[in-house]
């Protein structure tokens, strides 16, 4: 594995697909006795995958039916 995986390449993937990709990368590293910290492009790829997983796990925006609140008054 020698190419950088960019965030744009991860768009549309499910969490399961992302975790499988991360697992394959980690298995390749282990097979060749390498460390992600010593391979900057692999380390960056893993970080991009982790960020994509976190985006999928993040709570969605509030429903549009929620009423906006006005400004908060001074506290005494």
N, C-alpha and C positions, 0 to 999 in steps of 0.2 A: 504494500500500500504506500504509494509515494505521492499522491495528489492531495491537495487541500480540499476539504469539503466545505463549501461556503453555505451561509444561511439560506441563500436563494435556492440552493439545490435541495434543501430540506423541506421547503414549503410543500404542503399537501400530504406529507407523510404522517402516518398515525403514530401514537406513542409506542405501540408495539413494534412498528417498523424501525423507529428511531432506536429503541433499545436493542433490537436485533443487530442493527448496523454498528452500534457501539460495541456490542459483544463480539462481533466479527473482527473489529479493529483491535480490541483487547486480546483476542485469541491470536491474531497475527503477530502482535507485539510479543506475546509470551512464546510463541513458536520460534521466533527468531532471536529471542533473548534480548530484546530491546526495551527501552523505557520511553514512555511518552514524553518525559521531560527532556530527553536527549534528541528527540525528533520534533522540532518546532511545528512543522506542518501537521503532524499527527496530533500533537497537543492542541493546536488551534482547532483542528477538526473535531476532537472530542469535546472541547469547550462549546463549539457551535452546536453540536448535537445535544449537549446538556441544556443549553439555553433554549433550544427548540422544545425540549421536553418540558421545561419549566413554563414556557409560554402556553403549551397545551394544558398544563395543570392549573394555570392561573384562573381564578374565578372570572366569569364573563362580566361584561359591563352591566350596570343596573338596568332593569327594564325601563323602556321609554315612558311607561305610565307613572313612574315615580315623580312626585312633585318636587320642583326645585325649591330649596330653602332660601329665605331672604338673608340679608346680612345679620350677623349676631350683634346684639346691643352691647353697650359697655358693661362690664362686670363690676359690681360694687361689693 
